[in-house]
Amino acid sequence: MRKSDKLLADLKLLHPKLIDLSLGRIERLLAKLGNPHEKLPPVVHIAGTNGKGSTTAFLKAMLSAAGLRVHVYTSPHLVRFHERIELAGPDGVSQPIGEDQLVDVLTRTQAVNDGDDITQFEITTAAAFLAFAETPADVILLEVGLGGRLDATNVVQQPALTIITPVSMDHAEKLGHTIGLIAAEKAGILKRGVPCIVAQQDDEALAVIVDTAHRTGAKPIVWGQDFDAFEQNGRLVVQTETRVLDLPLPALVGRHQIVNAGTAVTAALQIEALRQNEAAIERGLLTAKWPARMQRLDSGPLPDLLGRNSELWLDGGHNPSAGIALAQTLADLEERAPKPLYLICGMMGLKDATGFLSPFRGLVRHIVTVPIPGAHEAPFTPEVLAEVANQSDLSADSANDVESALKRIELLDQAPKRVLICGSLYLAGHVLARQEGVEVQGN
């Protein structure tokens, strides 16, 4: 067992029995650490339901292409916890934090916390701030963990820029049961005088975000009003009030990536090092990588279970909006290169499985549902998830694991086919770990 595994397991035991919704715990811990969050390079703070990770990936690639040193904070991780904290190296390349440095900042943070009640996300966020403050960089891309207003990352009082990616229904049990309530939580990252790039939104979400911006004195830059992005003649066109950029289509697959790429480009135009550096913006669009977002798995133990000329794809999308985006992407692929489509799906029990799966009706031939190994909360059992799919007029049955599901699909149809594994980032992490022959580090 790695030292970080043991430390992270110990930190989980500090979880409060009752969580008061406030930033008090992390603020107290950061004060004991010397307030590292006040000693950071300029911060770009990113909230939203869908597209946070992809937008962050585009922006990171653009900043790196411009020669800037970039720290990145994301969650959850897919395979190793270290992925959450990316540090800029002396060569300017961002890499997941090394084991020794992770153990160091976790140990120091744990010691200062001295057994006080705190969530694992709060204490690991404090450790990340410590690592960021002690490692030179030019900018930090700071992704919200959950919501925004009361998220541990929102202790940063004066970011250089904020971004709100598309808001949709997710984590309703914690953030609220309407789009407006969820948008209000996301808009909690807005700060007086700080520009906020607002991606394409549902009308209800947009009204809440714009109202919050006006009340807080933030400076909203709104999709459809202040900027737009669209595909035209195989190119990405991003239009602001003063500029029109004719750019290559983004490397990440899917029509929804036009929104994420356009949002990232508009954010880049607010950053001095990128404002006039269109070449870096182009390189960022072409080189951005974000695992488990319509990721093609070309080789390895899982693709090898399918016959020749079949395709295996992986995506961690898990809410209704993600289901719509994925179905559209697969419909586009079908139009360009027709192949029978099959899904392998596992989902967490609190997710809207009907809302996620319904967009695939009429598109997918069969779904095989699977468990999620090592899930941190109760997932759907494969049998229940298959029944949900069947009730949505989708053909489905269950299997014991992803390997069994792939073998079953191959038996059903020996022709070249397209298979998408989807429904959960935790399932996606398990798949990537299986591909690499390693164990997933617990979330």
N, C-alpha and C positions, 0 to 999 in steps of 0.2 A: 504494500500500500504506500502511495506517495504521501509525504508529510502533509501536503495540502489537502488530501482526501480526509485525513484525520482532523485537521483543523476545521475544515468546512463542516464536517459532521458534528464537531463540538459546538460550533457557532449556532447550529440549528437548535440546540438544546436551550439557548437563551431566549427563544421566541416567547413573547408575552402571552399569558393566558387570555388576556383581554387587550385588544389593540385600540388605543385611543387614536383617532384620526388627526394626527398633528405631526409637525416636524421636530417636536421637542426632543425625542430620543437622539436623533442623529445630530441635532444642533449641540446637545450636551456633550456627546462623544467627540465631535469635531473640535469643540472648545478645549477639551482635554488633550487633543492632538496638536494644538497650536493653530487651529483653523486653516488647514491646508487648502480648503476650497476657496479661500480668499487670496491665494498665492499662485493662481493658475494662469496659464496663457489665455488669450481670448477664447471664449467659449461660444460654440454654436449649439443651442439647446433644441432638441428635436422631439416633438410629441406627435401623436396620431394613432389611429387604429391599424390601418393598412399602409404599407409602403415606407414605414420608418427606416427599416433596414436597408432597403434598396436605395432610398434617397441618400442615406448616410454613405452607402458604398460608392455612389456616383460622386458625391462631394469629396469624399476621401481621395478617390482616384484623381479628381481634378486638382485638388490642393497638392497632392504628391507630385503630379505632373508639372506643377508650377515651381517645384523645388522646396515646398514647405514641409516642415516636420510636423506630423499629425499624430496626436493621441486620439483613441477612439474608445468609447464606452458603450456597450450594447448588452442586451439580455433577451431571452435566456441564451445559454450556450448550447451548442449542438452536441459536441463530443467531450470537450475538456473545458473546465471552468475558466482556464487561462484565456480562452477566446474573448471573454467579456472585457478584458482590459488589454487593449493594444497600445503599445508604447513605440514612439518614434525612436529608431536607432540612430547611432552617430552617422550612418550612411544615409539617413533620411527615410529609410524603409520602415514602415510600421509592422511590428510583429506581436503576437500574443505574449503577454508577460511571461518571463521565465519562471521555472519552478522555484528557484532560490529566492528571487525577488518577491514572488507571490507569498511564499512562506514568511519572509521577513515582514512585509507590510501587514499580513494577517496576524502574525504573532504580536507585533507591536500594538495593533489596534485592539486585539483581544485583551492584552495586558492592561491597557489604559481603561478599557470598558469595565474591567474588574467584576465580571459576573452580573452586571446590570441587565435587566430585561431589554431586549432589542431584537428586531427581526434580522434574519440572515442577510436580506437585501440591504438593509440599512447599514449593518456593520461592514459588509463587503464593499458597499459604495464609499464608505469612509476610508477603507483601505485603498480603494482605487484613487481617491483624491490625494492620498498620501503619495502613492506611486507617481501620479501625474505632476504633483508639485515638486517632486524630487528628481524628475527626469526632464531635461530640456526639450521644449517643443515650441512651435509657432502658433498652433491652434489646437483646440480640443473639440471633437464632435461628441456631444454628450446626449445619449439617447435616454429618454424617459423609460422607466421600467413599467409602470402602470399608472394610467391617468395622467397626472401632471401637477395639479395644484398641491397635493400632499405627497407627491413622490419624493423619495430621498434626494433625487438629483436637483430638486427645486430650491435647495439651500443656496444655489448660486444666484446672487441678487442682481448682478449686472452683466448678463451675457452680451456678447457683441451682436448676436443675431438669434432669432428664434424661428422655428419652422413648425407648422402644423400640417401633417399629411392627412389624407382623407380619413374622416371620422365615420365609424359605423358601429353597429351593435356588437359588443364584445365585452366580457367581464361585467355584464349588467348587474350581477349580484353585488359588485363592489363599487361600480361607478354610476349606476342609475339605469332605470328601465326605459328611458327614452333617448333618442339621439341628442336632444337638447341638453339633457342632464350630463350625458357623456361628454359632449362638446364643451360644456362649462368646466368640467374637470381638466380637459386637455388645455383649454384656454387659460388655465391657472398659471402657465409658464410665461404669459405675456408680462412685459415689464415696461415701465414708463420710459418713453424716448427711444426704445429699442425696436428696430424694424422686425416685423414678423411676416414671413412668406407663408401665405395661406393657400394650400393646394386646393384642387377641385373638391367641392363639398356638397353634400345634401343641403337643401335650402334651410332647413331647420338648424343644422349645425352651423352653417355660415352666418345666419342671423345672430346666433349666440356668440360666436367668435368675434364678429365685427362689433357687437355691442360691448363685449368685454374689452376689446381694444380701445374703444372710445372712452370707456369709463376709467381705464388704467392709464391712458395717455400713451399707449403703444402706437406704433406706426405700421398698420396693416398694408401688405402688398398682396392683393387678392386675385386669384385665378378668375379669369373671365371679366375682370374689371381693369386691373393694372397690368396683367400679363396673360398670355395664352400660349399653348404649345399643341402642335398637331403634326401628324405625318402627312407629307406631301411629296409625291413623286419619289418615294423611297428615301426621303430625308426627314430629319426632325427640324421643324421650324419653331423657334421660340421668339415670341413677339412681346416687347414691353412698350411702354409709352414713348421711349426714345430710341429703341433698337430693334432690329430684326436680325436674328442669327439663323443662318442656314447651316445645319449641323448633320453629322452622320447619325443614323439610327442607333439607339443604345445597344450595347452588347447583351444586356439581360433580355430574356425572351418574354414576349407578351405585350398585347396592346396597352394594358394597364401601366407598363413601364414608360410609356410616353408621358403619363402624368407625373410619375416619379422623376424621370429625367428632366422634364420641363421645370419642375419645382426645384430640382438641384441646380439647374443652369441659372434660374432666376436668383437663387440664393448666392451662387457664385458671383453674380454681377454686383452683389452688395459687399463683396470682399475685395479690398484694394488690390491684392496680389493677383486676382483673377479677372478684375473688371475689364482690362484691355488685353487679356491673354487668351484669345480665342483658341489658340493652338492647344493650350493646356486643358481647356474645357472639352475640346474635341477628343483629346487623348483619354481624358477621364471617362467620357461616354463609351469609348471603344474598349477600355481595359478594366472597367469596374467588374468586380466579382462578388457574388453574394450567395454562399452555399444554400442549397435547399429551397431556392426560388426558381422554379422551372429549370432545374439542373439536370442536364443529360448525363446519365451514368453509362459510359461507353464500354468499360471493361471492369473486371473484378468478379467476385464470387456470385453476386446477384444477377447482373446482366448475362452471365454465362449460363444461367438456368433457362434462358429464352433461346429460341431458335435463331438461325441466321436472318439478318435484315430486320429483326425486331428492334424496337426502341424501348428503353426504360428511362423514365423521368421521375424526378423527386421534387415535391413541393411541400412546404410546411404550413400552407394556408389552412385556416380552420374555422372561419366565420362565414356568414352568408355572402358578404361582399367579396371575400376571397373565392368562394365557390363560383360566383358569377364571372369573376376575372379569369379563373382557371378554365371554366367551360368555354369562354370566348377564345382564349388562347388555343385550346385544343381544337375548337371549330376552325380557327384560322389554319392550324397545322393540317387538319383534315382536308381543307380546301386545296392546300398546296400539294400535299402528298398523302392521299387517302390510305388509311390503314384502320382495321378494326381496333376500337379503343376498349381497354379494360382498366378498372381502378382497383387498387389495393388500398383500403382505408382503415385507419384507426383514429379514434377521437376521445378527448377527455369528456367525462360525464356531464360537465356543466355547459358544454358547447351546444349550440343549436344545430344538431345533426341534420334535421329535416331541411333547414334553411341552407346549409352547406351543400347537401347532396342534390336538392331539387333542380338546380340549374343544369345538371348532367342528364336530365331526362331526355330521351330521344337521341342522345349523343353517344352514350356508353352502352356496350353490349352486356356487360356483367360486372358486378362488384364483388370482391372477396374481402370480407372484414377480418381484421386481425387484432390481437391484444397489443398493448403498449408496454414493453418490458420496463420495469423499474419506474413506472410513472409516480410522480410526487403526490398526485391526488387521484381519486378514483376515476378510471377511464370507463367508457362503455365496454361491456363485455362484447366480444365479437358477435355472439348470438343476438343480443339486443340491438346492436348497430345494424346487423343484417335485416332484422325485422323492421327497423325504422326505414331502411332503404326500400324494402319490399312494399311498405305502406305508402311510399312516395312513387309507386309504379316503376321501380327500378328492380332489375333482376339481381339478387344477391344471395350469397351464402357465406359461411365463416370458415376460417382456417386457424391453425394453432400458432402460426408465425408467418413472416414474410416469405421465407423460403418455400414453405408448403403452399402458400398462395400462388407464387410464381409457377411452381410445378403444376398446380391445378389448372391455371390459365393455359399453360402450354399443352396440357392434355385436352382441354376444351377446344383449342384452336391451334393447329400446327402451322398455319400460314403466318407470314410476317405481320406483326401486330405492334400496337403502341400501348404501353402500360404506364400508368401514373400511380405512384405511391404518394398518398396525401392524407390530410386530415389533422395533422399534429406536428408541431416542431419537435416534440419529444420522440415521436415515431421517426421523424426525419433524422434526428441525431443517432438513434439506434441503427438506422440503415447505413449512415455514413461510417459509424463505428464498425459495423459488420464488414463494410467494404475495405476498411483499413486494418481489420483484424485486431481491434483493440476494444477495451471496455469503455462504456459511457461513464464519465465522472458525474456523480449525482447532482441533480438540480436542487 
